[in-house]
Amino acid sequence: MSMKAPDLVAFGEVALDIMLAGVDRVPRRWSVLGKAKAARIFTAGAAGYVAECFVRLGGRASIAGKIGNDAAGRFILDDLKQCGVTTEQLLIEQDFSTEISTVIVYKDGNKSSVVSDILPLRLDEFDRESLVSGGAFHFAGYLLYPGLWRRRMIPLFKLAERKGQFVSVDPQMSATGDWSTPFQGILDHIDLLLLDEEEAKRVSRKERTVDAIENLLRRGPQIVTVKAGRKGCIVGQGDSIRAIRAYRTNPISTIGAGDAFDAAFIYGFLQGWAFEKIARFANVAAAISTTEYGCATAIPRAKTVESISEKYYRRN
């Protein structure tokens, strides 16, 4: 780790995104050519996006995950260092290839992706004291790692609790199709659970978003936040559930917007802000992240996001 402890340790998925935007069609034959309006390459994965967005806001972030010893891995390592993310806990795996995701954004706004193998993670590969050395620990992509489900994470969560560290989890997509049972026994060790509407319903097994939040809060987390895209977000804490309307922009790409939201929400919490202010701040950061390709590219410093948020919600 660096001499100065990070504000955030982002643990989990690290990958390379190859983004094709404005795609007219995906051909099924070599003789037919599909066209894209733009093509970009980004350091990605749930942890990669969160770490970079957090640093763009002005925080100190360390990343803990795994890449391969290949060209994609070297690109990620160099890019993270240039961004200012601490990489001492980014493991380089000699026998596996770096995860690569090809993201296709069609002209009509729909999107799809094709992902290579996700490199498995084990806690015994990492220095646990370093994982909980900062102000917050965020598990980005929990459901992507079946080897860490349920009670396997509890020793680390307990260590984080003893050190007074804020613990957050974002499930992402399930690697096996199982959404609910992986959370059994761990929700009461999590301070903040961040999900989108589909994830909230699947993890809680409830049909309505509000019912999902109520169910999950009863199972342990202090805060449950549901990201609802153009509708904004819904934040539950204790007996209170509040919907915070979205900040409006003209999006170019929504890839990684949820990770930008996560980074901003954690950043705001570490500042000691009230929850409504945090949610508004995260809404604005996530919305701004969609105005350029690559969710971290457009995000300004926290002071700018905070100023935009205060002006917008005061007027609206």
Residue frames relative to the residue before (quaternion, step in Angstrom):
aa qw qx qy qz dx dy dz
M 1.0000 0.0000 0.0000 0.0000 0.00 0.00 0.00
S 0.5724 -0.5689 0.4492 0.3832 3.54 -1.23 0.33
M 0.6915 -0.4823 0.3380 0.4183 3.56 -1.27 0.32
K 0.7285 0.3492 -0.2071 0.5517 3.56 1.05 -0.77
A 0.4539 -0.6973 0.4765 0.2840 3.59 -0.76 1.01
P 0.4913 -0.6624 0.4698 0.3148 3.61 -1.03 0.72
D 0.5121 -0.5803 0.5178 0.3646 3.54 -1.29 0.31
L 0.8090 0.1204 -0.0066 0.5753 3.55 1.06 -0.83
V 0.1392 -0.7176 0.6728 0.1142 3.53 -1.15 0.76
A 0.1452 -0.7797 0.6066 0.0545 3.58 -0.62 1.18
F 0.0750 -0.8193 0.5674 -0.0353 3.55 -0.48 1.28
G 0.6234 0.5717 -0.3946 0.3588 3.58 -0.96 0.80
E 0.8652 -0.1632 0.1176 0.4592 3.52 -1.14 -0.79
V 0.0148 0.7499 -0.6604 0.0376 3.53 -0.98 1.02
A 0.1169 0.8092 -0.5573 0.1447 3.58 -0.70 1.07
L 0.4071 -0.6437 0.5729 0.3028 3.50 -1.40 -0.06
D 0.1965 -0.7704 0.5966 0.1091 3.57 -0.87 1.00
I 0.1214 -0.7230 0.6753 0.0806 3.53 -0.98 0.95
M 0.0856 -0.8387 0.5378 -0.0008 3.56 -0.32 1.25
L 0.0869 -0.7556 0.6488 0.0236 3.53 -0.91 1.04
A 0.0627 -0.8336 0.5484 -0.0198 3.59 -0.47 1.21
G 0.7961 0.2523 -0.2154 0.5061 3.54 -1.13 0.70
V 0.2618 0.7938 -0.5056 0.2137 3.57 1.10 0.72
D 0.3562 -0.7489 0.5177 0.2105 3.58 -0.85 0.94
R 0.7752 -0.1557 0.1251 0.5993 3.58 1.06 -0.74
V 0.3134 -0.7030 0.5984 0.2224 3.54 -1.31 0.35
P 0.3059 -0.7928 0.4967 0.1768 3.61 -0.27 1.23
R 0.3576 -0.7191 0.5577 0.2098 3.52 -1.23 0.55
R 0.7406 0.3225 -0.2002 0.5545 3.58 1.28 -0.16
W 0.5985 -0.5951 0.4159 0.3387 3.58 -1.15 0.71
S 0.6667 0.5335 -0.2962 0.4280 3.58 1.07 -0.72
V 0.6756 0.4327 -0.2833 0.5255 3.60 1.26 -0.21
L 0.2279 -0.8044 0.5405 0.0940 3.58 -0.78 1.03
G 0.1924 -0.7498 0.6219 0.1186 3.54 -0.90 0.95
K 0.2323 -0.7892 0.5565 0.1161 3.58 -1.13 0.59
A 0.1759 -0.7640 0.6142 0.0898 3.53 -1.20 0.71
K 0.4995 -0.6540 0.4813 0.3018 3.57 -1.10 0.72
A 0.8023 0.0056 0.0380 0.5956 3.58 1.06 -0.78
A 0.1008 -0.7662 0.6314 0.0638 3.55 -1.22 0.59
R 0.0235 0.8046 -0.5893 0.0693 3.58 -0.84 1.02
I 0.2107 -0.7367 0.6250 0.1492 3.56 -1.31 0.42
F 0.0086 0.8185 -0.5719 0.0543 3.57 -0.84 1.01
T 0.4798 -0.5645 0.5758 0.3458 3.51 -1.31 0.45
A 0.0220 0.8396 -0.5314 0.1102 3.54 -0.61 1.14
G 0.4275 0.6330 -0.5749 0.2932 3.51 -1.26 -0.52
A 0.6477 -0.5519 0.3504 0.3912 3.57 -1.11 0.62
A 0.6936 0.4544 -0.2791 0.4843 3.60 0.92 -0.86
G 0.6358 0.5453 -0.3300 0.4352 3.58 0.98 -0.82
Y 0.6755 0.4840 -0.2929 0.4730 3.57 0.89 -0.92
V 0.6579 0.5127 -0.3223 0.4477 3.61 0.88 -0.91
A 0.6641 0.5159 -0.3131 0.4412 3.59 0.86 -0.95
E 0.6934 0.4715 -0.2916 0.4603 3.59 0.84 -0.93
C 0.6467 0.5115 -0.3267 0.4621 3.60 0.95 -0.81
F 0.6362 0.5350 -0.3253 0.4508 3.59 0.99 -0.81
V 0.6612 0.4897 -0.2981 0.4838 3.58 0.99 -0.84
R 0.6173 0.5443 -0.3494 0.4479 3.61 0.98 -0.77
L 0.6506 0.5161 -0.3116 0.4618 3.58 1.06 -0.72
G 0.6107 -0.5701 0.3415 0.4305 3.56 1.22 -0.46
G 0.5431 0.6184 -0.4023 0.4009 3.58 1.26 0.13
R 0.4461 -0.6364 0.5469 0.3113 3.54 -1.37 0.13
A 0.0103 -0.8207 0.5696 -0.0434 3.57 -0.71 1.08
S 0.1599 -0.7319 0.6550 0.0988 3.50 -1.24 0.73
I 0.2224 -0.7802 0.5691 0.1338 3.58 -1.03 0.69
A 0.0869 -0.7783 0.6215 0.0223 3.56 -1.03 0.86
G 0.3702 0.6984 -0.5296 0.3079 3.54 -0.50 1.22
K 0.4502 -0.6891 0.5025 0.2646 3.56 -1.18 -0.44
I 0.0383 -0.7604 0.6483 0.0085 3.52 -1.14 0.87
G 0.5092 -0.6319 0.4798 0.3334 3.56 -1.26 0.22
N 0.5021 -0.6124 0.5091 0.3372 3.55 -1.31 0.28
D 0.4465 0.6651 -0.4548 0.3892 3.54 0.52 1.25
A 0.7452 -0.4092 0.2686 0.4529 3.57 -1.28 0.05
A 0.6431 0.5195 -0.3260 0.4585 3.58 0.99 -0.80
G 0.6556 0.5157 -0.3055 0.4592 3.57 0.98 -0.84
R 0.6599 0.5027 -0.3089 0.4652 3.55 0.98 -0.83
F 0.6068 0.5401 -0.3504 0.4662 3.59 1.06 -0.70
I 0.6621 0.5103 -0.2988 0.4605 3.58 0.89 -0.96
L 0.6654 0.5138 -0.3086 0.4450 3.57 0.85 -0.97
D 0.6787 0.4830 -0.2923 0.4698 3.60 0.87 -0.92
D 0.6649 0.5178 -0.3066 0.4425 3.57 0.94 -0.89
L 0.6491 0.5129 -0.3157 0.4648 3.59 0.95 -0.85
K 0.6526 0.5102 -0.3132 0.4643 3.58 0.96 -0.85
Q 0.6560 0.5095 -0.3121 0.4612 3.58 0.95 -0.84
C 0.6508 0.5124 -0.3100 0.4667 3.57 1.09 -0.71
G 0.5298 -0.6382 0.4058 0.3839 3.58 1.17 -0.57
V 0.4556 0.6667 -0.4556 0.3746 3.58 1.28 0.31
T 0.4123 -0.6977 0.5307 0.2482 3.59 -0.93 0.89
T 0.1602 -0.8543 0.4941 0.0206 3.59 -0.69 1.11
E 0.3297 0.7804 -0.4900 0.2054 3.62 1.19 0.21
Q 0.7338 0.3884 -0.2281 0.5087 3.60 1.13 -0.58
L 0.4799 0.6101 -0.4661 0.4246 3.57 1.21 0.47
L 0.2312 -0.8222 0.5109 0.0975 3.55 -0.23 1.30
I 0.2528 -0.7491 0.5962 0.1397 3.55 -1.09 0.80
E 0.1990 -0.8081 0.5514 0.0577 3.54 -0.49 1.29
Q 0.3785 -0.7686 0.4778 0.1940 3.56 -0.60 1.19
D 0.7752 0.4067 -0.1816 0.4479 3.58 0.97 -0.83
F 0.7158 0.3832 -0.2518 0.5266 3.60 1.25 0.11
S 0.4463 -0.6672 0.5252 0.2826 3.55 -1.27 0.41
T 0.5787 -0.5755 0.4548 0.3564 3.55 -1.19 0.61
E 0.5143 -0.6250 0.4889 0.3253 3.56 -1.06 0.76
I 0.0370 -0.7825 0.6215 -0.0011 3.56 -0.95 0.95
S 0.1184 -0.7810 0.6116 0.0433 3.54 -0.95 0.96
T 0.1861 -0.7474 0.6279 0.1121 3.55 -0.89 0.98
V 0.1143 -0.8136 0.5700 0.0049 3.55 -0.45 1.27
I 0.1184 -0.7976 0.5906 0.0327 3.57 -0.74 1.08
V 0.0836 -0.7726 0.6291 0.0196 3.54 -0.76 1.11
Y 0.2790 -0.8034 0.5093 0.1312 3.56 -0.48 1.23
K 0.6907 -0.4911 0.3406 0.4072 3.55 -1.26 0.36
D 0.6994 0.4706 -0.2741 0.4628 3.60 1.05 -0.70
G 0.6255 -0.5697 0.3283 0.4201 3.60 1.30 0.10
N 0.5477 0.5892 -0.4147 0.4253 3.60 1.18 -0.27
K 0.1351 -0.8005 0.5808 0.0594 3.56 -1.20 0.48
S 0.0462 -0.7664 0.6398 0.0347 3.53 -1.28 0.46
S 0.1333 -0.7995 0.5802 0.0799 3.56 -1.22 0.31
V 0.1854 -0.7264 0.6490 0.1292 3.51 -1.33 0.48
V 0.1026 -0.8337 0.5425 -0.0093 3.58 -0.61 1.16
S 0.3810 -0.6943 0.5605 0.2423 3.56 -1.03 0.80
D 0.7543 -0.3929 0.2576 0.4585 3.58 -1.29 0.07
I 0.3493 -0.7091 0.5765 0.2069 3.55 -1.07 0.86
L 0.4257 -0.7187 0.4867 0.2559 3.58 -0.70 1.05
P 0.4156 -0.7277 0.4816 0.2566 3.63 -0.71 1.00
L 0.2287 -0.7649 0.5892 0.1243 3.55 -1.21 0.60
R 0.0847 -0.7531 0.6489 0.0684 3.55 -1.23 0.65
L 0.5360 -0.6454 0.4323 0.3305 3.58 -0.96 0.78
D 0.6545 0.5357 -0.3332 0.4165 3.59 1.03 -0.70
E 0.5555 0.5904 -0.3973 0.4301 3.60 1.28 -0.01
F 0.7355 0.4169 -0.1978 0.4960 3.58 1.24 -0.47
D 0.4960 -0.5968 0.5379 0.3294 3.53 -1.31 0.41
R 0.3334 -0.7942 0.4688 0.1957 3.60 -0.20 1.25
E 0.6166 0.5461 -0.3560 0.4414 3.57 1.01 -0.70
S 0.6580 0.4972 -0.3095 0.4732 3.59 1.03 -0.74
L 0.6080 0.5679 -0.3541 0.4271 3.58 1.06 -0.68
V 0.7779 0.2826 -0.1501 0.5408 3.58 1.06 -0.69
S 0.3588 0.7737 -0.4540 0.2578 3.56 1.14 0.64
G 0.7186 0.4628 -0.2534 0.4530 3.59 1.15 -0.43
G 0.7323 -0.4082 0.3054 0.4514 3.53 -1.24 -0.45
A 0.8105 0.0945 -0.0127 0.5779 3.58 1.10 -0.70
F 0.1729 -0.7364 0.6451 0.1081 3.54 -1.24 0.68
H 0.0492 -0.8077 0.5874 -0.0127 3.58 -0.73 1.09
F 0.2017 -0.7532 0.6167 0.1081 3.58 -0.75 1.09
A 0.1084 -0.8243 0.5557 -0.0030 3.54 -0.32 1.33
G 0.8181 0.1499 -0.1396 0.5374 3.57 -0.33 1.25
Y 0.0808 0.8527 -0.5120 0.0655 3.58 1.04 0.76
L 0.7222 0.4636 -0.2706 0.4362 3.60 0.82 -0.94
L 0.5594 0.5946 -0.3897 0.4261 3.59 1.28 -0.06
Y 0.7508 0.3874 -0.1767 0.5049 3.60 1.25 -0.37
P 0.1802 -0.8304 0.5194 0.0906 3.61 0.28 1.23
G 0.6184 0.5702 -0.3414 0.4194 3.59 1.12 -0.61
L 0.7245 0.3843 -0.2378 0.5205 3.60 1.26 -0.23
W 0.4163 0.7377 -0.4529 0.2780 3.59 1.23 0.19
R 0.8462 0.2206 -0.1850 0.4483 3.47 -1.44 0.45
R 0.8785 -0.1253 0.0568 0.4575 3.59 -0.96 -0.81
R 0.4897 0.6769 -0.4384 0.3316 3.60 1.19 -0.15
M 0.7029 0.4559 -0.2665 0.4765 3.60 1.13 -0.58
I 0.4939 0.7085 -0.4198 0.2791 3.60 1.17 -0.41
P 0.6373 0.5236 -0.3683 0.4289 3.69 0.82 -0.75
L 0.6688 0.4805 -0.3085 0.4761 3.61 0.97 -0.79
F 0.6453 0.5168 -0.3260 0.4585 3.59 0.96 -0.82
K 0.6498 0.5078 -0.3164 0.4689 3.59 1.02 -0.75
L 0.6239 0.5229 -0.3327 0.4760 3.57 1.05 -0.76
A 0.6404 0.5173 -0.3187 0.4697 3.58 1.00 -0.83
E 0.6432 0.5272 -0.3182 0.4551 3.57 1.00 -0.81
R 0.6562 0.5102 -0.3145 0.4585 3.58 0.97 -0.85
K 0.7078 0.4386 -0.2550 0.4916 3.57 1.10 -0.66
G 0.5060 -0.6815 0.4004 0.3452 3.57 1.29 0.08
Q 0.4135 0.7267 -0.4539 0.3081 3.56 1.21 0.50
F 0.4397 -0.6744 0.5389 0.2481 3.55 -1.12 0.81
V 0.1430 -0.8144 0.5612 0.0354 3.61 -0.70 1.11
S 0.0219 0.7921 -0.6086 0.0418 3.56 -0.83 1.04
V 0.1265 -0.7826 0.6080 0.0422 3.55 -1.21 0.64
D 0.0668 -0.7377 0.6701 0.0481 3.53 -1.15 0.80
P 0.3891 -0.7795 0.4335 0.2306 3.63 -0.48 1.12
Q 0.1542 -0.7657 0.5897 0.2053 3.61 0.87 -0.98
M 0.7417 -0.3958 0.2834 0.4614 3.61 -1.22 -0.34
S 0.4942 -0.6590 0.4785 0.3041 3.57 -1.08 0.71
A 0.4309 -0.7146 0.4952 0.2415 3.57 -0.92 0.94
T 0.7821 0.3231 -0.1534 0.5103 3.61 1.15 -0.52
G 0.5519 -0.5868 0.4112 0.4266 3.60 1.22 -0.29
D 0.5982 0.5204 -0.3611 0.4909 3.58 1.30 -0.05
W 0.1382 -0.8367 0.5290 0.0317 3.58 -0.58 1.16
S 0.7693 0.4212 -0.2063 0.4339 3.58 0.87 -0.91
T 0.7015 0.5027 -0.2998 0.4066 3.61 0.72 -1.02
P 0.5842 0.5809 -0.4049 0.3967 3.69 1.01 -0.49
F 0.6868 0.4872 -0.2844 0.4582 3.61 1.18 -0.48
Q 0.4510 0.6992 -0.4570 0.3145 3.59 1.23 -0.13
G 0.8333 0.2241 -0.1866 0.4696 3.54 -0.88 1.03
I 0.7387 0.4207 -0.2494 0.4638 3.63 1.17 -0.18
L 0.5391 0.6711 -0.4072 0.3053 3.61 1.11 -0.48
D 0.6682 0.4877 -0.3166 0.4642 3.60 1.09 -0.56
H 0.6342 0.4799 -0.3415 0.5008 3.59 1.31 0.17
I 0.6225 0.5325 -0.3222 0.4744 3.60 1.32 0.08
D 0.3582 -0.7328 0.5395 0.2091 3.58 -0.93 0.90
L 0.8121 0.0792 0.0157 0.5778 3.57 0.93 -0.95
L 0.0930 -0.7686 0.6320 0.0330 3.54 -0.88 1.04
L 0.1102 -0.8046 0.5835 0.0002 3.56 -0.66 1.20
L 0.1045 0.8020 -0.5755 0.1207 3.58 -0.68 1.12
D 0.3824 -0.6251 0.5832 0.3505 3.54 -1.32 0.03
E 0.7375 -0.4430 0.2585 0.4394 3.59 -1.25 0.17
E 0.6552 0.5105 -0.3189 0.4565 3.59 0.94 -0.83
E 0.6569 0.5059 -0.3086 0.4661 3.58 0.93 -0.89
A 0.6436 0.5324 -0.3293 0.4403 3.60 0.93 -0.86
K 0.6807 0.4886 -0.2886 0.4633 3.57 0.92 -0.89
R 0.6846 0.4861 -0.2930 0.4573 3.58 0.94 -0.83
V 0.6660 0.4953 -0.3114 0.4629 3.60 0.93 -0.86
S 0.7440 0.4078 -0.2193 0.4818 3.60 0.95 -0.89
R 0.2913 -0.7621 0.5044 0.2826 3.58 1.26 -0.55
K 0.4998 0.6041 -0.4444 0.4333 3.54 1.04 0.89
E 0.4801 -0.7030 0.4558 0.2598 3.57 -1.10 0.73
R 0.7451 0.3516 -0.2002 0.5302 3.59 1.09 -0.71
T 0.5714 -0.6294 0.4049 0.3367 3.56 -0.99 0.85
V 0.6537 0.5112 -0.3203 0.4569 3.61 0.92 -0.87
D 0.6440 0.5064 -0.3209 0.4753 3.59 0.98 -0.81
A 0.6219 0.5426 -0.3348 0.4546 3.58 1.05 -0.77
I 0.6640 0.4987 -0.3053 0.4660 3.58 0.91 -0.90
E 0.6492 0.5152 -0.3172 0.4609 3.59 0.92 -0.88
N 0.6503 0.5233 -0.3095 0.4555 3.58 0.97 -0.88
L 0.6999 0.4760 -0.2729 0.4572 3.56 0.86 -0.97
L 0.6244 0.5322 -0.3434 0.4572 3.60 1.03 -0.71
R 0.6437 0.5219 -0.3256 0.4553 3.60 1.01 -0.76
R 0.6880 0.4975 -0.2766 0.4501 3.59 1.15 -0.55
G 0.8209 -0.3569 0.1250 0.4279 3.61 1.19 0.21
P 0.6651 0.5180 -0.3592 0.4004 3.64 0.77 -0.83
Q 0.5079 -0.6322 0.4859 0.3260 3.57 -1.14 0.63
I 0.7971 0.1051 -0.0061 0.5946 3.55 1.02 -0.88
V 0.0532 -0.7542 0.6533 0.0380 3.55 -1.07 0.84
T 0.0475 -0.8085 0.5861 -0.0249 3.55 -0.68 1.14
V 0.1375 -0.7876 0.5989 0.0455 3.54 -0.81 1.07
K 0.2799 -0.7542 0.5780 0.1367 3.55 -0.78 1.12
A 0.0924 -0.8461 0.5248 -0.0128 3.56 -0.60 1.18
G 0.5751 -0.6458 0.3726 0.3366 3.58 1.09 0.69
R 0.8537 -0.0435 0.0591 0.5156 3.56 -0.78 -1.04
K 0.6352 0.5217 -0.3333 0.4618 3.59 1.22 -0.31
G 0.5726 -0.5864 0.3865 0.4230 3.59 1.25 -0.23
C 0.5389 -0.5926 0.4528 0.3918 3.57 -0.77 -1.00
I 0.2558 -0.7243 0.6189 0.1643 3.53 -1.36 0.34
V 0.1074 -0.8179 0.5652 0.0041 3.56 -0.65 1.17
G 0.0863 -0.7950 0.6000 0.0242 3.55 -0.85 1.04
Q 0.1073 0.7614 -0.6325 0.0937 3.54 -0.98 0.96
G 0.8223 0.0129 -0.0483 0.5668 3.58 -0.65 1.09
D 0.7861 -0.2566 0.2206 0.5172 3.58 -0.74 -1.09
S 0.6257 0.5613 -0.3189 0.4379 3.58 1.30 -0.04
I 0.0012 0.7614 -0.6481 0.0161 3.55 -1.00 0.93
R 0.0059 -0.8238 0.5639 -0.0574 3.57 -0.63 1.15
A 0.2807 -0.7281 0.6028 0.1663 3.53 -1.07 0.85
I 0.1323 -0.7806 0.6095 0.0419 3.57 -0.88 1.03
R 0.3966 -0.7500 0.4762 0.2314 3.57 -0.51 1.18
A 0.5869 -0.6288 0.4056 0.3093 3.53 -1.20 0.66
Y 0.4113 -0.6194 0.5999 0.2954 3.50 -1.40 0.28
R 0.3374 -0.7938 0.4799 0.1602 3.57 -0.68 1.12
T 0.0675 0.7620 -0.6416 0.0560 3.55 -1.01 0.92
N 0.4492 -0.6213 0.5400 0.3473 3.56 -1.31 -0.13
P 0.1989 -0.8468 0.4795 0.1157 3.60 0.08 1.26
I 0.2896 -0.7159 0.6113 0.1730 3.51 -1.24 0.72
S 0.7829 -0.0776 0.0874 0.6111 3.56 1.01 -0.89
T 0.2704 -0.7798 0.5460 0.1440 3.58 -0.87 0.94
I 0.3805 0.7304 -0.4888 0.2876 3.61 1.26 0.09
G 0.8348 0.1800 -0.1522 0.4975 3.59 -0.76 1.05
A 0.4203 0.7208 -0.4728 0.2831 3.62 1.21 -0.01
G 0.6354 0.5292 -0.3316 0.4542 3.59 1.03 -0.70
D 0.6446 0.5032 -0.3152 0.4816 3.57 1.08 -0.69
A 0.6083 0.5303 -0.3441 0.4800 3.58 1.10 -0.68
F 0.6185 0.5367 -0.3310 0.4688 3.57 1.04 -0.79
D 0.6486 0.5291 -0.3145 0.4478 3.58 0.90 -0.97
A 0.6647 0.5114 -0.3032 0.4525 3.56 0.86 -1.01
A 0.6918 0.4791 -0.2811 0.4613 3.58 0.89 -0.93
F 0.6336 0.5262 -0.3418 0.4526 3.60 0.99 -0.76
I 0.6629 0.4873 -0.3046 0.4800 3.59 0.92 -0.89
Y 0.6189 0.5447 -0.3386 0.4534 3.58 0.99 -0.82
G 0.6872 0.4888 -0.2840 0.4563 3.57 0.85 -0.96
F 0.6299 0.5303 -0.3376 0.4561 3.56 1.01 -0.76
L 0.6744 0.5006 -0.2976 0.4538 3.58 0.94 -0.87
Q 0.6222 0.5171 -0.3476 0.4739 3.60 1.24 -0.30
G 0.4796 -0.6877 0.4259 0.3401 3.57 1.24 -0.23
W 0.3558 0.7627 -0.4744 0.2581 3.59 1.23 0.40
A 0.5864 -0.5322 0.4709 0.3887 3.55 -1.32 0.30
F 0.6198 -0.6110 0.3435 0.3528 3.58 -1.06 0.73
E 0.6201 0.5277 -0.3619 0.4538 3.60 1.02 -0.62
K 0.6421 0.5075 -0.3211 0.4764 3.59 1.00 -0.77
I 0.6317 0.5298 -0.3324 0.4580 3.58 0.99 -0.83
A 0.6789 0.4997 -0.2952 0.4496 3.58 0.86 -0.97
R 0.6452 0.5064 -0.3199 0.4742 3.59 0.98 -0.79
F 0.6341 0.5357 -0.3087 0.4644 3.56 0.98 -0.92
A 0.6818 0.4811 -0.2836 0.4725 3.60 0.92 -0.92
N 0.6025 0.5508 -0.3507 0.4589 3.60 1.05 -0.73
V 0.6856 0.4880 -0.2852 0.4587 3.57 0.88 -0.99
A 0.6538 0.5129 -0.3182 0.4562 3.60 0.90 -0.90
A 0.6649 0.5024 -0.3048 0.4612 3.58 0.92 -0.90
A 0.6593 0.5078 -0.3113 0.4589 3.58 0.96 -0.86
I 0.6513 0.5043 -0.3182 0.4693 3.59 0.95 -0.85
S 0.6199 0.5734 -0.3462 0.4088 3.59 1.04 -0.73
T 0.6651 0.5166 -0.3050 0.4447 3.59 1.17 -0.48
T 0.5826 0.6319 -0.3625 0.3604 3.61 1.23 -0.18
E 0.7441 0.2048 -0.1847 0.6086 3.59 1.33 0.02
Y 0.5701 -0.5524 0.4586 0.3995 3.57 -1.24 0.26
G 0.7534 0.2780 -0.2503 0.5407 3.57 -0.85 0.97
C 0.3903 -0.7947 0.3997 0.2376 3.56 -0.17 1.28
A 0.6881 0.4798 -0.3010 0.4536 3.63 1.05 -0.60
T 0.5204 0.6977 -0.3957 0.2930 3.57 1.18 -0.54
A 0.7764 0.3917 -0.1895 0.4559 3.58 0.84 -0.99
I 0.5528 0.6587 -0.3948 0.3235 3.60 1.17 -0.44
P 0.2622 -0.7677 0.5640 0.1541 3.61 -0.78 1.02
R 0.7170 -0.3947 0.3276 0.4720 3.57 -1.27 -0.17
A 0.6761 -0.5336 0.3392 0.3783 3.53 -1.21 0.61
K 0.6156 0.5630 -0.3550 0.4220 3.61 0.98 -0.79
T 0.6562 0.4993 -0.3066 0.4754 3.57 1.01 -0.80
V 0.6494 0.5049 -0.3141 0.4740 3.58 0.93 -0.90
E 0.6472 0.5269 -0.3116 0.4543 3.57 0.96 -0.89
S 0.6624 0.5078 -0.3014 0.4611 3.58 0.94 -0.89
I 0.6447 0.5094 -0.3154 0.4748 3.59 0.94 -0.89
S 0.6547 0.5300 -0.3061 0.4436 3.57 0.94 -0.94
E 0.6801 0.4964 -0.2997 0.4486 3.58 0.83 -0.97
K 0.6725 0.4912 -0.2980 0.4665 3.59 0.94 -0.86
Y 0.6738 0.5091 -0.3051 0.4401 3.58 0.86 -0.92
Y 0.7503 0.4066 -0.2420 0.4618 3.59 0.70 -1.01
R 0.5724 0.5548 -0.3886 0.4622 3.59 1.21 -0.29
R 0.6961 0.4605 -0.2660 0.4823 3.59 1.05 -0.76
N 0.7749 0.3405 -0.1611 0.5076 3.56 1.06 -0.77
